[in-house]
Amino acid sequence: MKKNRTMTRILIAVLALVILIPLVVIGMQLAHDPGSDQPGVPVVNATEQVSRGQYLAMAGNCMSCHTVRGGDEYAGGRAIATPFGSIYSSNLTPDPETGIGNWSADDFWRAIHNGKSKDGRFLYPAFPYPDYTKVSRADADAMHAYLQTVPPVRQANREHDLRFPYNQRILLAFWRALYFTPGEFKADPKQSSEWNRGAYLVHGLGHCAACHTARNSLGGTIAEGGLAGGMIPMLDWYASSLTSDAGAGLGDWETKDIADLLKTGVSRRGTVFGPMAEVVGESLQHLSQSDIDAMAIYLKSIPGIDHGGPRPVPAPSASAEAMLGQGARLYEQNCVECHRADGKGVPPAYPPLAGNQSLWAYSALNPIRMVLNGGYPPSTGGNPRPYGMPPFGTSLNDEELAAVVSYIRTSWGNQGSVVSPIEVARFRGVPVD
């Protein structure tokens, strides 16, 4: 009997903990608003504040996500695909009923800094508040002031289309406890003002980690993989490493080449396509040259990850040799005119393939999609009439396309591996954007 009473007490204690711990986590996250009471910075010139806010909203690429193609600016409704379902961006216009017209600067700061809406609800991290939390109060206030000046649009926010249990917003308390630490950017006194400005933009409004850092199955960033590259969920693109890793990152890039790529979409070392083309076209090209240079200086300084020496490339099998021979012939027929026999291209119009880490990264996704679908870099002030890559998905079958991609990934010193026709077939039906 005594043993039964002991087991009962233990069971009750365990059940109490199972119930109590989640309630404590939820309660702490609801009440935990560090920095939300930070006062706004007094404004001397309201016109200058609005102008700065417009610039900062551009730096954060806010309009791109909060505008449906062909719709009213900042009125929201754009679907953001995630592994958990679709999230629809919110209305940021100053409409008092459907937008943020009745939001104060304090409300906006709370959203930016702590990821909570005006009514205290947790915001889904598709809104990149894990990065935006680094934004200063003065910059958040400037963005709020600017958004209050855009034309108001009466457009109700769409309900998110998320699978259970991800549609239970309260469960974000546990995600936040694991993966979100509020905190404004702190300058490193050992670094230059340019370096600190670049770090502020990269890790704050630029939210580069949102794409260029690997994520786990819950959508949390993997700490040890900061800006070391990763798959962009649901978009089927691989965001390359931004570290100084010489093998997969920017280690042997000149700072000017990084700056050129960010500002114009093209450089001597490569060209942006896919999701990054939109980022450059809608956001980065509009930044000042000094801010672009600061970002390039900071990115150039990010330590690479020690992979234990060069990646061993196994000797190709007889079947792989035959595939590479076929790839060489197809390259001669279809690619050599622009990208040249030595793979060096004619940059910036025709990007180099030799030494282009994006092409021989661990994932062969990017070159497969580019050869399949083609594409254009963005039209920018520094490159207003970009040259495009024609699609070969209609003229090459899966085996042929796998052969030419394998040839590109293993030639001219590239350290990639061969790809199979099955990998190509997987992406034939994937939308271009």
C-alpha positions, 0 to 999 in steps of 0.5 A, a space after each residue: 500500500 505504501 509503495 502504491 502511495 509513493 508511485 501515485 505521488 511521483 506520478 502526480 509530481 510528474 504530471 504537475 511538472 508536465 503541465 507547469 513547465 509549459 505554462 511557465 514558458 508561455 507566461 514568461 514569453 508573454 511577459 518578457 519584453 526586454 527593451 520595449 519600454 525604451 523611450 523614443 529618441 527626440 526628433 529635431 527634423 520630422 521631414 528628415 526622419 521620414 526620409 531616413 525611414 523610407 531609406 531604412 524600409 528600403 534597406 529592410 526590403 519591407 515593400 517587397 514582402 508586404 506588397 502583392 505583385 501588382 497590388 498597392 504598396 505595403 498593403 500586405 497579402 503576399 504569400 510567404 511559403 514555409 515548410 509549415 504552410 503559407 504565411 501572408 504578410 500584413 498591411 503596413 499602410 496607415 489605414 486605422 482599421 486594417 493597417 497600422 494607422 493606430 499603431 504608436 511608435 512604441 507599438 512598432 518598436 515592440 514588433 521590431 524588437 520583440 516580435 509582438 503585435 500591438 495586442 501582444 500576440 506573438 508574431 511568426 518569425 517569417 517576419 524576421 524579428 530575430 534579425 530586426 531586433 538588432 535595429 536601433 530605437 531611432 531607426 525603428 521610429 524613423 521607419 514607423 514615421 515613414 510608414 505613416 506617410 504612405 497612402 492608406 489602403 483598406 485591405 484586411 489581413 489574410 489568415 495564415 494557412 498553416 498546418 496543425 499544430 503550427 497554426 496555434 500561435 501560442 506555441 511560438 512561446 516555445 520557439 522563442 524560448 529556444 531560438 530568439 534572444 531580443 537585443 539591440 546591436 552593440 558596436 564592437 569598439 575594436 572595429 572600425 566605424 565602417 565594419 560596425 555599420 556593415 555588421 549592423 546592416 547585415 545582421 539587422 535590417 539586411 536580415 542576411 541570416 534569414 536565408 544564408 544560415 542553415 535551419 533545423 526542422 523547426 525553422 531555427 537557425 543553427 548557431 554554428 552555421 552563421 552565414 555559412 549558407 543553407 537551403 531557403 525553405 520552400 523556394 528550392 534555392 541554396 543560399 551560398 556561404 557569406 563567410 571568408 571560407 575560401 572553398 565555399 564562401 567569399 574568402 578569395 573575393 576582393 571587397 570591391 567584387 562583393 560590393 559590386 555584386 550587392 549594388 548592381 547584381 553583377 561582378 567579376 566573380 559572379 552574378 545574382 539570380 533567383 531570390 537574391 536578384 529580388 533582394 538586389 533589385 528591390 533593396 540593395 541597389 538603392 542603398 548608398 555606396 558607403 553602406 554597400 561598402 560597409 557591408 562588403 567590408 564586414 562580410 569579407 571579415 566573417 571567419 570561415 568554418 574549418 572543414 579540415 582541409 580541401 574536400 576530397 573529390 573521388 575519382 569518377 567511375 567509368 559511367 561518370 567519365 562517360 557522363 562527363 564526356 557527354 557534358 563536355 560535348 554539350 558544353 561546347 555546343 551550348 555554353 562555350 560562346 558565352 562562358 568560354 572554353 576555360 570557364 572564365 566567361 566574360 564578366 560581368 556580362 557572362 559570369 565565370 563558371 570556373 571557381 564559382 562556388 555557387 555552382 559546385 557547392 554541396 547542393 547542386 540545386 542552383 546550377 540545375 535550376 539555372 540550366 533548366 529555367 535560365 534567368 536574369 539578374 536584376 535590372 539596376 542602376 549599375 547594370 540597367 540592361 542585364 544579359 540573361 541566361 537562356 533556359 535549356 529545359 526544353 532542349 535538353 533531357 534529364 540525362 543531358 542536363 545532368 551531364 552538362 551540370 556535372 561537367 561544369 561542377 567538376 571542371 577548371 578546378 571546381 570541386 563539385 560532384 556529378 549529379 544524376 538525371 533523377 536530381 534534374 527530374 525532381 526540379 523540372 516541375 518546380 516554379 521559377 520563383 
